[in-house]
Amino acid sequence: MFYLLYGNDEFTNREHLKQLRQQGNFEYNQDTYSGVEADFVTITTTCNTFPFLSEQRLVVVEGLPKRGRGEGTGSANLEMATAGGSKKKSKKGGKSSTSSRAGFEKALAEYIPLLPDSTVLVVLVDEVLDANNPLLKAAQVNGQIILSMLPKGAALESWISKRARSIGVTISPDATSLLANFIGSQLRLLANELDKLATYVGESKTISAADVHKLSAQVQEAHIFGLTDALAQRNRKQALDLMHELLVDGEPPLRLISTITSQVRTLLLAKELSQKGMRAAQIASTIGIAPFVAEKALRQVGKFSMPQLEQAYRQLLATDAALKRSRMTPEMALDLLVVEVGN
């Protein structure tokens, strides 16, 4: 059997792979290769190897070779791989014709009909494949296709509700909206948050919006982004209201200061890197933050000048020190911070 798991939803792709592993009787006959690095003949040789003390062998190919510069989706003249077969040499450089993306796809597609009955081959690709892709066509005839795309809007809220039910709890519409709005289509992160919330409320209980506010760091961080937005707009009343909401929700003052300081530091770095021409994905990779955090930071940095961010950072450090030395109450220290940063 041949399975093609593809689409931009890497979390669900791997959930399907996990299910396939559990369904089969593979025991120790499981091999995983990187499609970017693995040799084509090595993969097919493994597929042709009879399983040891088991009825089936599972071979997983994660990803496909990178496309070379100017490489399209056209086919190449390839030699079909069989057990003990050799790679066909190209005229230039002596490289295998299967080393190119198009060559690898075509060769693997041509091999699928020869797949032994004892082997289950899974190709997992975290991208959307063209309708003319040879692997897609091979799976239509000799396998099974599982397409996973990131849900959005109502589909995302439906995914959250179904995921909650699958782990033994329900979730209120307000709580679902909070997670969908503040975490978005990051399904792995959503799954982790739901697991944490389910443990907190207990089996057969309902996750409420209050539970999400209390336990989800991403939602708390979103409120703090709102706080910095209010400060950037010099809206002290809104900033004070948001800050006191966080304190009422049980956010410890020192952790609140630490989170705001971390966010301002992110804004400083994002502003500096954006001035060098970097985009959100590059900034996220450079400073080690999630892409969606980088995107939010880039939306905010235009509201601050670099001197304003530097001054805010110094004030945050001073407030943190004052709190730790118990020179003033936490509420007073935070109120003064909002007033000073909002000047």
Phi, psi and omega per residue, in radians:
M1 nan 2.429 3.112
F2 -2.041 2.240 3.075
Y3 -2.047 2.312 3.036
L4 -1.969 1.899 3.087
L5 -1.775 2.057 -3.111
Y6 -2.582 2.922 -3.104
G7 2.233 2.954 -3.057
N8 -1.476 0.069 3.130
D9 -1.709 1.516 -3.058
E10 -1.158 -0.534 -3.134
F11 -1.133 -0.874 -3.131
T12 -1.184 -0.605 3.048
N13 -0.952 -0.777 -3.103
R14 -1.353 -0.443 3.000
E15 -1.137 -0.735 3.091
H16 -1.134 -0.696 3.113
L17 -1.096 -0.722 3.117
K18 -1.057 -0.727 3.119
Q19 -1.114 -0.710 3.126
L20 -1.121 -0.664 3.101
R21 -1.094 -0.689 -3.082
Q22 -1.313 -0.495 -3.093
Q23 -1.280 -0.579 -3.042
G24 -1.563 2.863 3.075
N25 -1.808 1.260 -3.006
F26 -1.650 -0.423 -3.098
E27 0.878 -2.093 -3.107
Y28 -1.618 0.089 -3.101
N29 -1.621 1.114 -3.139
Q30 -2.305 2.169 -3.128
D31 -2.267 2.342 3.132
T32 -2.137 2.273 -3.133
Y33 -2.154 2.600 2.994
S34 -1.514 2.119 3.131
G35 -1.135 -0.361 3.122
V36 -1.301 -0.600 -2.994
E37 -1.939 -0.512 -2.979
A38 -1.237 2.589 3.080
D39 -1.409 2.365 -3.078
F40 -1.015 -0.786 -3.105
V41 -1.165 -0.583 3.075
T42 -1.074 -0.728 3.137
I43 -1.111 -0.855 -3.092
T44 -1.209 -0.568 3.081
T45 -1.124 -0.718 3.089
T46 -1.110 -0.725 3.112
C47 -1.063 -0.602 -3.096
N48 -1.453 -0.109 -3.133
T49 -1.410 2.240 -3.109
F50 -1.188 2.396 -3.111
P51 -1.131 2.632 -3.101
F52 -1.712 2.072 3.105
L53 0.944 0.624 3.114
S54 -2.767 2.836 -3.092
E55 -1.485 -0.390 -3.048
Q56 -2.375 2.693 3.026
R57 -2.091 2.406 3.089
L58 -1.895 2.180 3.074
V59 -2.107 2.148 -3.118
V60 -1.999 2.252 3.047
V61 -1.979 1.952 -3.119
E62 -1.699 1.986 3.127
G63 1.475 3.005 3.137
L64 -2.268 2.799 3.115
P65 -0.983 2.595 3.088
K66 -1.218 2.518 3.094
R67 -1.269 2.379 3.062
G68 -1.279 2.879 3.141
R69 -1.056 2.167 3.124
G70 1.429 0.020 -3.119
E71 -1.377 2.255 3.107
G72 -1.741 -2.636 -3.139
T73 -1.880 0.247 -3.124
G74 -1.204 2.828 -3.083
S75 -1.534 2.811 3.095
A76 -2.092 2.852 3.116
N77 -1.459 1.884 -2.977
L78 -2.126 2.743 3.028
E79 -1.706 2.275 -3.137
M80 -1.200 2.344 -3.088
A81 -1.518 2.363 3.028
T82 -2.343 3.068 -3.133
A83 -1.032 2.232 3.119
G84 1.341 0.074 -3.123
G85 -1.250 2.871 3.127
S86 -2.009 2.773 3.138
K87 -1.384 2.474 3.117
K88 -1.419 2.330 -3.107
K89 -1.540 2.455 3.027
S90 -1.521 2.882 -3.090
K91 -1.287 -0.504 -3.084
K92 -1.735 2.112 3.005
G93 1.343 -0.065 3.120
G94 1.206 0.282 -3.113
K95 -1.452 2.676 3.083
S96 -1.155 2.485 3.102
S97 -1.195 -0.268 3.116
T98 -1.485 -0.023 -3.128
S99 -1.346 -0.335 3.080
S100 -1.441 2.764 3.136
R101 -1.057 -0.882 -3.117
A102 -1.100 -0.689 -3.131
G103 -1.149 -0.748 3.135
F104 -1.094 -0.814 -3.123
E105 -1.060 -0.792 -3.098
K106 -1.161 -0.768 -3.125
A107 -1.107 -0.741 -3.136
L108 -1.168 -0.687 3.104
A109 -1.089 -0.676 3.137
E110 -1.254 -0.412 -3.140
Y111 -1.414 -0.463 -3.034
I112 -0.886 -0.799 3.131
P113 -1.082 -0.351 -3.130
L114 -1.604 0.019 -3.082
L115 -1.063 2.214 3.137
P116 -1.066 2.626 3.120
D117 -1.075 -0.414 -3.089
S118 -1.460 -0.060 -3.067
T119 -1.979 2.341 2.974
V120 -1.885 2.040 -3.130
L121 -1.855 2.206 3.112
V122 -2.086 2.168 3.019
V123 -1.904 2.112 -3.091
L124 -1.979 2.112 -3.089
V125 -2.269 2.045 -3.120
D126 -1.485 0.962 3.089
E127 -2.774 2.888 3.106
V128 -1.531 2.206 -3.117
L129 -1.619 2.581 3.088
D130 -1.131 2.588 -3.108
A131 -1.037 -0.429 -3.131
N132 -1.616 0.095 -3.125
N133 -1.033 2.276 -3.098
P134 -1.068 -0.568 3.113
L135 -1.183 -0.659 3.096
L136 -1.110 -0.755 3.122
K137 -1.160 -0.668 3.128
A138 -1.138 -0.689 -3.140
A139 -1.197 -0.558 3.115
Q140 -1.127 -0.568 -3.087
V141 -1.654 -0.734 -2.989
N142 -2.189 0.505 -3.116
G143 -2.942 -2.695 -3.121
Q144 -2.361 2.413 -3.124
I145 -1.890 2.289 3.050
I146 -2.204 1.873 -3.129
L147 -1.707 2.262 3.131
S148 -2.218 2.027 3.124
M149 -2.031 2.538 -3.131
L150 -1.087 2.226 3.128
P151 -1.333 2.629 3.112
K152 -2.412 2.758 3.074
G153 1.019 -2.273 -3.116
A154 -1.083 -0.583 3.123
A155 -1.128 -0.610 3.120
L156 -1.201 -0.761 3.122
E157 -1.124 -0.646 3.070
S158 -1.104 -0.709 3.121
W159 -1.071 -0.748 -3.138
I160 -1.086 -0.786 -3.133
S161 -1.101 -0.765 -3.137
K162 -1.161 -0.702 3.127
R163 -1.095 -0.718 3.114
A164 -1.069 -0.793 3.134
R165 -1.104 -0.586 -3.114
S166 -1.185 -0.366 3.127
I167 -1.875 0.278 2.954
G168 1.585 0.267 3.110
V169 -2.329 2.971 2.968
T170 -2.032 2.913 -3.115
I171 -2.406 2.366 -3.106
S172 -1.226 2.718 3.112
P173 -1.002 -0.681 3.137
D174 -1.130 -0.725 3.128
A175 -1.170 -0.676 3.096
T176 -1.070 -0.776 3.138
S177 -1.105 -0.696 3.120
L178 -1.039 -0.861 -3.122
L179 -1.128 -0.715 -3.130
A180 -1.144 -0.705 -3.080
N181 -1.291 -0.657 -3.011
F182 -1.699 -0.358 3.111
I183 -1.897 -0.534 3.080
G184 1.257 -2.627 -3.038
S185 -1.512 0.492 3.057
Q186 -1.494 1.450 -2.947
L187 -1.120 -0.628 3.126
R188 -1.122 -0.743 3.119
L189 -1.176 -0.709 3.096
L190 -1.069 -0.750 3.136
A191 -1.072 -0.729 3.113
N192 -1.121 -0.739 3.131
E193 -1.112 -0.730 3.133
L194 -1.145 -0.678 3.085
D195 -1.057 -0.769 -3.139
K196 -1.130 -0.767 -3.137
L197 -1.170 -0.663 3.121
A198 -1.118 -0.700 3.088
T199 -1.109 -0.656 -3.102
Y200 -1.207 -0.817 -3.064
V201 -1.417 -0.458 -3.136
G202 1.667 2.813 -3.067
E203 -1.103 2.461 3.101
S204 1.154 0.301 3.104
K205 -1.803 3.085 -3.110
T206 -1.968 2.285 3.065
I207 -1.390 2.169 -3.119
S208 -1.792 2.947 3.081
A209 -1.075 -0.621 3.120
A210 -1.105 -0.663 3.100
D211 -1.111 -0.725 3.136
V212 -1.128 -0.781 3.108
H213 -1.021 -0.665 -3.046
K214 -1.324 -0.676 -2.969
L215 -1.865 -0.397 -3.039
S216 -1.508 1.974 3.133
A217 -1.118 -0.548 -3.109
Q218 -1.187 -0.666 3.109
V219 -1.215 -0.714 3.083
Q220 -1.071 -0.727 3.128
E221 -1.119 -0.629 3.109
A222 -1.120 -0.661 3.080
H223 -1.121 -0.641 -3.140
I224 -1.243 -0.594 3.004
F225 -1.052 -0.671 3.081
G226 -1.131 -0.646 3.100
L227 -1.114 -0.802 3.126
T228 -1.184 -0.563 3.041
D229 -1.063 -0.787 3.137
A230 -1.101 -0.686 3.106
L231 -1.134 -0.706 3.137
A232 -1.109 -0.554 3.138
Q233 -1.558 0.084 -3.139
R234 1.059 0.534 3.128
N235 -1.691 1.470 -3.044
R236 -1.128 -0.675 -3.110
K237 -1.064 -0.826 3.133
Q238 -1.114 -0.701 -3.139
A239 -1.108 -0.749 3.130
L240 -1.149 -0.714 3.130
D241 -1.074 -0.797 3.141
L242 -1.106 -0.719 -3.124
M243 -1.121 -0.751 -3.139
H244 -1.231 -0.501 3.032
E245 -1.087 -0.734 3.126
L246 -1.121 -0.703 3.132
L247 -1.180 -0.695 3.102
V248 -1.122 -0.627 3.118
D249 -1.214 -0.070 3.088
G250 1.724 0.176 3.116
E251 -1.226 2.075 3.129
P252 -1.088 2.370 -3.093
P253 -0.937 -0.759 -3.111
L254 -1.154 -0.667 3.108
R255 -1.212 -0.613 3.096
L256 -1.095 -0.786 3.087
I257 -1.064 -0.765 -3.131
S258 -1.078 -0.726 -3.126
T259 -1.179 -0.748 3.117
I260 -1.119 -0.716 3.126
T261 -1.073 -0.779 3.109
S262 -1.061 -0.680 -3.132
Q263 -1.197 -0.727 3.114
V264 -1.133 -0.672 3.081
R265 -1.076 -0.724 3.087
T266 -1.066 -0.728 3.114
L267 -1.093 -0.720 3.108
L268 -1.038 -0.864 -3.112
L269 -1.161 -0.708 -3.135
A270 -1.121 -0.701 3.134
K271 -1.138 -0.768 3.141
E272 -1.097 -0.786 -3.110
L273 -1.249 -0.603 3.109
S274 -1.171 -0.557 3.091
Q275 -1.198 -0.335 3.070
K276 -1.586 0.076 3.078
G277 1.646 0.099 -3.131
M278 -1.343 2.581 3.064
R279 -1.763 3.100 -3.012
A280 -0.962 -0.819 -3.093
A281 -1.097 -0.703 3.131
Q282 -1.186 -0.715 3.126
I283 -1.117 -0.769 3.129
A284 -1.019 -0.761 -3.141
S285 -1.192 -0.670 -3.075
T286 -1.199 -0.761 -3.060
I287 -1.800 0.050 3.020
G288 1.277 0.797 3.096
I289 -2.174 2.900 3.120
A290 -1.207 2.555 3.141
P291 -0.962 -0.671 -3.109
F292 -1.203 -0.517 3.071
V293 -1.196 -0.713 3.107
A294 -1.092 -0.699 3.136
E295 -1.136 -0.725 3.097
K296 -1.126 -0.713 3.140
A297 -1.093 -0.718 3.137
L298 -1.146 -0.534 3.092
R299 -1.241 -0.415 -3.086
Q300 -1.641 -0.526 -2.966
V301 -1.093 -0.463 3.133
G302 -1.167 -0.300 -3.124
K303 -1.493 -0.166 -3.125
F304 -2.110 2.531 2.937
S305 -1.530 2.826 3.117
M306 -1.073 -0.752 3.077
P307 -1.032 -0.650 3.119
Q308 -1.114 -0.749 3.127
L309 -1.159 -0.700 3.127
E310 -1.127 -0.722 3.121
Q311 -1.156 -0.737 3.115
A312 -1.075 -0.692 3.140
Y313 -1.115 -0.737 3.116
R314 -1.124 -0.706 3.139
Q315 -1.147 -0.649 3.089
L316 -1.111 -0.760 3.116
L317 -1.107 -0.679 3.123
A318 -1.169 -0.704 3.115
T319 -1.138 -0.720 3.097
D320 -1.037 -0.766 3.131
A321 -1.139 -0.708 -3.137
A322 -1.125 -0.687 3.120
L323 -1.144 -0.739 -3.108
K324 -1.192 -0.474 3.121
R325 -1.602 0.037 3.101
S326 0.991 0.658 3.120
R327 -1.373 -0.345 3.118
M328 -2.700 2.875 3.124
T329 -1.201 2.664 3.133
P330 -0.998 -0.761 -3.116
E331 -1.084 -0.755 3.136
M332 -1.127 -0.740 -3.131
A333 -1.082 -0.738 -3.128
L334 -1.238 -0.666 3.083
D335 -1.057 -0.790 3.128
L336 -1.125 -0.638 3.128
L337 -1.074 -0.812 3.137
V338 -1.053 -0.747 -3.122
V339 -1.123 -0.783 -3.088
E340 -1.207 -0.771 -3.131
V341 -1.176 -0.565 -3.111
G342 -1.379 0.001 3.129
N343 -1.235 nan nan
